[in-house]
Amino acid sequence: MKLAIVGAGFAGLLTAKRLSERGFKVDLFEEHDEVGVPEHCTGIVSRRAVELIGSEAKENVEGYVSEYFLSNSDFHGIWLKGPKDFTVKLRRRDLERDLLESSLANGVSFIKKTVFRVDPKGKVDERVYERVFVAEGWRAELSKGLGIAHRSRTVYGLNLEVKGRTAYPGTSFIIFDRTLAPGFFAWIVMLEGKAVVGTASEPKKANVMELARKVLEIARERGLVEGEVVKTYGGVILTGPPSLAPCNSKVCAIGDAAGLNKPLTGGGLYPTSVVARELPLRIENPIRAYFPLVPRLYAETPIARFLHKAPQRFYANFFSKVDGEEVSVSEYDNHLKTLLEMKSKSLVFLLKAVSALI
């Protein structure tokens, strides 16, 4: 079976690797000379995602994060504590380059070309394929024309990478505050000898660079981070919902084009890895590879929307009420399960959440 993949970002590369491993002949179209650029993703994933991606992820581990502190801008908040090395920070550029090498070693044909048209019957410009996977990224221009694209809300995120001392290596602070992150949250990810500090904003709501610098200023004032900024990068983050119909005849959208992102964090590596694992087994009817994952992401979207866009007084009141509490968690990829893991305190949290709105 002859297959085509349009786009050599993470989604296209991992899909190419998975399909070629099973002996499928794959043409991979990419308009740029180099993969992995421009860098835009923080790159925090679960251990499960690392296993799903494979050796390329294991060889590009930059650090580990085991604790998350969710708070307001006054740093009143709740600790989510996972097992040792709960989540992993990956070197994204190197990951994608290694995925390309693996795909080429499996016989994938890399075609440097801008694709202008994909037909539902499997036509990529003038070439015909039995299946086509469109991994064109969040803009999803080809996918929109096919009716298979996401309809996700977008925010723009920016990372400032700081080289120097961090107060709590292996800890990430997540700050919900409408003045620091309109429509999303800010973050301070502390590793050994470096930190990634950033934020995100809905379009036209704020200057994201100024907000990121403000978050870094707060991190320095609190003694969390010392050092100079050595790198700045960012990009669009999708916050759901995903496409409920990502396939049309012989063509499917995958990755950001399909909205395969966790709505709360915008992370796309795990959802894409799940679908890419299933595609070789479902190639005759690829829509089956997207379920039950896609409905779950859809169900998580309203929860994420509330947390991203809650009134400022909710953040202030709620995090003050739960200040200092700790919850043990083992689930990072399924946010509905994460809520269930908090079930021993769920009634208390519910009452505090309701009272925070009063």
C-alpha positions as CSV (number, residue, x, y, z in Angstrom):
1,M,0.0,0.0,0.0
2,K,1.4,3.4,-1.0
3,L,0.9,6.1,1.5
4,A,1.7,9.9,1.7
5,I,2.2,12.1,4.7
6,V,2.1,15.9,4.2
7,G,4.2,17.7,6.7
8,A,7.4,16.6,8.6
9,G,6.7,18.0,12.1
10,F,6.5,15.7,15.0
11,A,3.1,14.2,13.9
12,G,4.2,13.6,10.3
13,L,7.6,12.1,11.4
14,L,6.2,9.8,14.0
15,T,3.5,8.6,11.7
16,A,6.1,8.0,8.9
17,K,8.1,6.0,11.4
18,R,5.2,3.9,12.6
19,L,3.9,3.1,9.1
20,S,7.3,2.3,7.6
21,E,8.1,0.0,10.5
22,R,5.2,-2.1,9.4
23,G,6.5,-2.3,5.8
24,F,4.3,0.4,4.2
25,K,5.8,2.5,1.4
26,V,5.7,6.1,2.6
27,D,6.3,9.4,0.8
28,L,6.9,12.2,3.3
29,F,6.3,15.7,1.9
30,E,7.9,18.7,3.6
31,E,8.4,22.3,2.3
32,H,11.4,23.1,4.5
33,D,15.0,21.8,4.2
34,E,15.3,21.1,8.0
35,V,13.0,19.5,10.5
36,G,12.6,20.5,14.1
37,V,12.6,24.2,13.4
38,P,11.5,26.7,14.4
39,E,11.4,25.4,18.0
40,H,8.2,26.2,19.7
41,C,7.2,23.6,22.2
42,T,8.2,23.3,25.9
43,G,8.4,19.5,25.4
44,I,7.1,18.2,28.7
45,V,5.6,14.7,28.3
46,S,4.8,11.7,30.5
47,R,6.8,8.5,30.8
48,R,4.1,6.8,28.9
49,A,4.5,9.2,26.0
50,V,8.3,8.5,25.9
51,E,7.6,4.8,25.7
52,L,5.0,5.4,22.9
53,I,7.5,7.5,20.8
54,G,10.3,5.1,21.3
55,S,14.1,5.2,21.4
56,E,14.2,8.7,19.8
57,A,12.5,10.1,22.9
58,K,14.6,8.1,25.3
59,E,17.8,9.4,23.8
60,N,16.6,13.1,24.0
61,V,15.7,13.5,27.7
62,E,16.7,16.8,29.0
63,G,15.4,16.5,32.5
64,Y,12.6,15.4,34.8
65,V,9.7,17.0,36.6
66,S,8.0,15.2,39.4
67,E,6.0,18.0,41.2
68,Y,3.6,20.6,40.0
69,F,2.5,23.6,42.1
70,L,-0.7,25.1,40.8
71,S,-1.3,28.6,42.1
72,N,-2.4,32.1,41.7
73,S,0.1,35.0,41.2
74,D,0.4,35.3,45.0
75,F,1.7,31.7,45.1
76,H,-1.2,30.4,47.1
77,G,-1.8,27.0,45.7
78,I,-1.9,23.2,45.7
79,W,0.8,20.6,45.1
80,L,0.3,17.8,42.7
81,K,3.0,15.2,43.5
82,G,3.8,12.4,41.1
83,P,6.2,9.5,41.4
84,K,9.9,9.9,40.8
85,D,10.6,11.2,37.2
86,F,6.8,11.6,36.7
87,T,7.2,13.7,33.6
88,V,10.1,14.3,31.1
89,K,11.5,17.4,29.4
90,L,12.5,16.4,25.8
91,R,14.9,18.1,23.4
92,R,12.3,18.7,20.7
93,R,14.6,19.7,17.8
94,D,16.8,16.7,18.3
95,L,13.8,14.4,18.8
96,E,12.4,15.3,15.4
97,R,15.8,15.0,13.7
98,D,16.2,11.5,15.1
99,L,12.7,10.6,14.0
100,L,13.5,11.6,10.5
101,E,16.7,9.5,10.6
102,S,14.7,6.5,11.7
103,S,12.1,7.0,9.0
104,L,14.7,7.3,6.3
105,A,16.4,4.2,7.6
106,N,13.0,2.4,7.2
107,G,12.8,3.4,3.6
108,V,10.6,6.5,3.8
109,S,11.1,8.8,0.8
110,F,11.6,12.5,1.9
111,I,10.3,14.8,-0.8
112,K,11.1,18.5,-0.4
113,K,8.0,20.1,-1.9
114,T,5.2,22.5,-1.0
115,V,1.9,20.6,-1.4
116,F,-0.9,22.8,-2.8
117,R,-3.7,20.4,-3.1
118,V,-4.9,17.2,-1.5
119,D,-7.9,15.4,-2.9
120,P,-10.3,13.2,-0.8
121,K,-9.6,10.3,-3.2
122,G,-5.9,10.3,-2.3
123,K,-4.4,12.7,-4.8
124,V,-1.5,14.9,-3.5
125,D,-1.0,17.5,-6.3
126,E,-0.4,15.1,-9.2
127,R,0.5,11.9,-7.3
128,V,-2.1,9.4,-6.3
129,Y,-1.9,7.4,-3.0
130,E,-4.1,4.8,-1.3
131,R,-4.1,6.8,2.0
132,V,-2.9,10.3,2.8
133,F,-2.2,11.7,6.2
134,V,-2.1,15.5,6.5
135,A,0.2,16.7,9.3
136,E,0.4,20.3,8.3
137,G,0.2,21.9,11.7
138,W,-2.3,24.2,13.4
139,R,-3.1,26.3,10.4
140,A,-4.6,23.3,8.8
141,E,-5.2,25.0,5.4
142,L,-5.4,21.8,3.4
143,S,-7.4,20.0,6.1
144,K,-10.0,22.8,6.3
145,G,-10.7,22.4,2.6
146,L,-11.3,18.8,3.2
147,G,-13.6,19.3,6.2
148,I,-11.3,17.4,8.6
149,A,-9.5,20.1,10.5
150,H,-9.8,21.0,14.1
151,R,-11.8,24.0,15.4
152,S,-9.7,24.6,18.4
153,R,-9.3,27.8,20.3
154,T,-5.8,29.1,20.0
155,V,-3.4,31.0,22.3
156,Y,0.1,32.1,21.6
157,G,2.8,30.8,24.0
158,L,6.4,32.1,24.5
159,N,9.3,30.4,26.4
160,L,12.3,32.1,27.9
161,E,15.1,29.5,28.5
162,V,17.3,30.6,31.4
163,K,20.7,29.0,32.1
164,G,21.6,29.1,35.8
165,R,20.6,28.0,39.3
166,T,17.1,26.9,40.0
167,A,15.6,26.6,43.5
168,Y,13.7,23.4,43.1
169,P,15.0,21.2,40.2
170,G,12.3,18.8,39.1
171,T,9.4,21.2,40.0
172,S,7.1,23.2,37.8
173,F,5.0,26.1,38.9
174,I,1.8,26.7,37.0
175,I,0.3,30.1,37.6
176,F,-3.4,30.9,36.8
177,D,-3.8,34.7,36.5
178,R,-5.6,36.7,33.9
179,T,-3.0,39.5,33.9
180,L,-0.1,37.2,33.4
181,A,-1.7,34.7,31.0
182,P,-5.0,35.9,29.5
183,G,-6.9,32.8,28.6
184,F,-4.3,30.2,29.6
185,F,-1.6,29.9,32.4
186,A,2.0,30.8,33.0
187,W,4.8,28.4,33.9
188,I,8.1,28.1,35.6
189,V,9.8,24.8,34.8
190,M,12.9,24.2,36.9
191,L,15.5,21.6,35.9
192,E,19.1,21.1,36.9
193,G,21.1,24.2,35.8
194,K,18.3,25.7,33.7
195,A,14.7,26.8,33.7
196,V,12.0,27.3,31.1
197,V,9.8,30.3,32.0
198,G,6.8,31.3,29.9
199,T,3.2,32.2,29.4
200,A,0.5,32.4,26.7
201,S,-2.3,34.7,25.7
202,E,-5.3,34.7,23.5
203,P,-4.8,36.6,20.3
204,K,-4.6,40.4,20.6
205,K,-5.2,40.3,24.4
206,A,-1.6,41.2,25.4
207,N,2.1,41.4,24.4
208,V,3.2,37.9,25.2
209,M,6.9,38.9,25.3
210,E,6.2,41.5,28.0
211,L,4.1,38.9,29.9
212,A,6.9,36.3,29.7
213,R,9.4,38.8,31.0
214,K,7.0,39.7,33.9
215,V,6.8,36.0,34.8
216,L,10.6,35.7,34.7
217,E,10.8,38.8,36.9
218,I,8.4,37.2,39.4
219,A,10.5,34.0,39.3
220,R,13.6,35.9,40.1
221,E,12.0,37.9,42.9
222,R,10.8,34.7,44.5
223,G,14.3,33.2,44.3
224,L,13.2,30.4,42.0
225,V,15.5,31.2,39.1
226,E,18.9,32.8,38.6
227,G,20.7,33.3,35.4
228,E,20.4,34.9,32.0
229,V,18.0,34.1,29.1
230,V,19.9,32.1,26.5
231,K,17.0,31.3,24.2
232,T,13.5,32.6,23.3
233,Y,11.0,30.5,21.3
234,G,7.3,29.9,21.1
235,G,4.3,29.3,18.9
236,V,0.5,28.7,18.7
237,I,-1.0,26.4,21.3
238,L,-4.3,24.5,20.6
239,T,-6.8,24.1,23.5
240,G,-9.5,22.0,22.0
241,P,-11.8,20.8,20.8
242,P,-10.3,18.3,18.3
243,S,-11.9,17.4,15.0
244,L,-14.6,14.8,15.5
245,A,-14.4,13.8,11.8
246,P,-10.6,13.8,11.1
247,C,-11.0,11.5,8.1
248,N,-12.6,12.1,4.7
249,S,-12.5,9.1,2.3
250,K,-8.8,8.3,1.8
251,V,-7.5,11.4,3.7
252,C,-7.0,12.0,7.4
253,A,-5.7,14.9,9.4
254,I,-3.2,14.1,12.2
255,G,-1.4,16.1,14.9
256,D,-2.3,19.7,15.3
257,A,-4.2,19.7,12.0
258,A,-6.7,17.4,13.7
259,G,-6.5,19.1,17.1
260,L,-4.9,16.1,18.7
261,N,-3.9,18.2,21.8
262,K,-4.7,17.9,25.5
263,P,-7.1,20.9,26.0
264,L,-5.8,21.9,29.4
265,T,-2.1,22.0,28.5
266,G,-2.1,22.1,24.7
267,G,0.3,19.2,24.7
268,G,0.1,17.3,21.4
269,L,2.9,14.6,21.7
270,Y,0.9,12.1,23.7
271,P,-2.4,12.2,21.7
272,T,-0.5,12.1,18.4
273,S,1.6,9.1,19.7
274,V,-1.5,7.2,20.5
275,V,-3.1,7.6,17.1
276,A,0.2,7.0,15.3
277,R,0.6,3.7,17.2
278,E,-2.8,2.5,16.0
279,L,-2.7,3.7,12.4
280,P,-0.7,0.7,11.0
281,L,-3.3,-1.6,12.5
282,R,-6.3,0.3,11.3
283,I,-5.0,1.4,7.9
284,E,-8.1,0.0,6.0
285,N,-10.3,2.1,8.2
286,P,-8.0,4.7,9.8
287,I,-10.8,6.6,11.6
288,R,-10.8,3.8,14.2
289,A,-7.3,4.8,15.3
290,Y,-8.7,8.1,16.7
291,F,-11.2,6.6,19.1
292,P,-11.8,6.5,22.0
293,L,-9.1,9.2,22.4
294,V,-10.8,12.0,20.4
295,P,-14.2,11.9,22.3
296,R,-12.2,12.1,25.6
297,L,-10.3,15.1,24.4
298,Y,-13.6,16.7,23.4
299,A,-15.0,16.0,26.9
300,E,-12.0,17.6,28.5
301,T,-12.4,20.8,26.5
302,P,-15.1,22.5,28.7
303,I,-13.1,21.8,31.8
304,A,-10.0,23.4,30.3
305,R,-12.0,26.3,29.0
306,F,-13.3,27.1,32.5
307,L,-9.8,26.9,34.1
308,H,-8.2,29.0,31.4
309,K,-10.9,31.7,31.4
310,A,-12.3,31.7,35.0
311,P,-12.8,35.1,36.7
312,Q,-9.8,36.5,38.5
313,R,-11.5,36.3,41.8
314,F,-12.0,32.5,41.3
315,Y,-8.2,32.0,41.0
316,A,-7.6,34.2,44.0
317,N,-10.3,32.6,46.2
318,F,-9.9,29.0,45.2
319,F,-6.1,28.8,45.5
320,S,-6.2,30.6,48.8
321,K,-8.7,28.0,50.1
322,V,-6.6,25.0,49.1
323,D,-3.2,26.7,49.9
324,G,-0.6,24.2,51.0
325,E,-2.6,21.1,50.3
326,E,-0.9,18.1,48.6
327,V,-2.4,15.5,46.2
328,S,-0.6,12.4,45.0
329,V,-1.2,11.8,41.3
330,S,0.0,9.2,38.8
331,E,-1.8,10.3,35.7
332,Y,-0.6,13.1,33.4
333,D,-2.1,12.4,30.0
334,N,-5.8,11.9,30.9
335,H,-7.0,14.9,32.8
336,L,-10.3,13.3,33.6
337,K,-8.4,10.5,35.4
338,T,-6.3,13.1,37.2
339,L,-9.5,14.5,38.6
340,L,-10.6,11.0,39.7
341,E,-7.3,10.5,41.4
342,M,-8.2,13.4,43.6
343,K,-11.5,11.7,44.6
344,S,-10.5,11.3,48.3
345,K,-10.6,15.1,48.5
346,S,-13.1,15.7,45.7
347,L,-16.0,16.8,47.8
348,V,-13.8,19.3,49.7
349,F,-12.4,20.6,46.4
350,L,-15.8,20.9,45.0
351,L,-17.1,22.8,47.9
352,K,-14.1,25.1,47.9
353,A,-14.5,25.7,44.1
354,V,-18.1,26.6,44.5
355,S,-17.5,28.9,47.5
356,A,-14.7,30.6,45.5
357,L,-17.3,31.8,43.0
358,I,-19.6,33.2,45.7
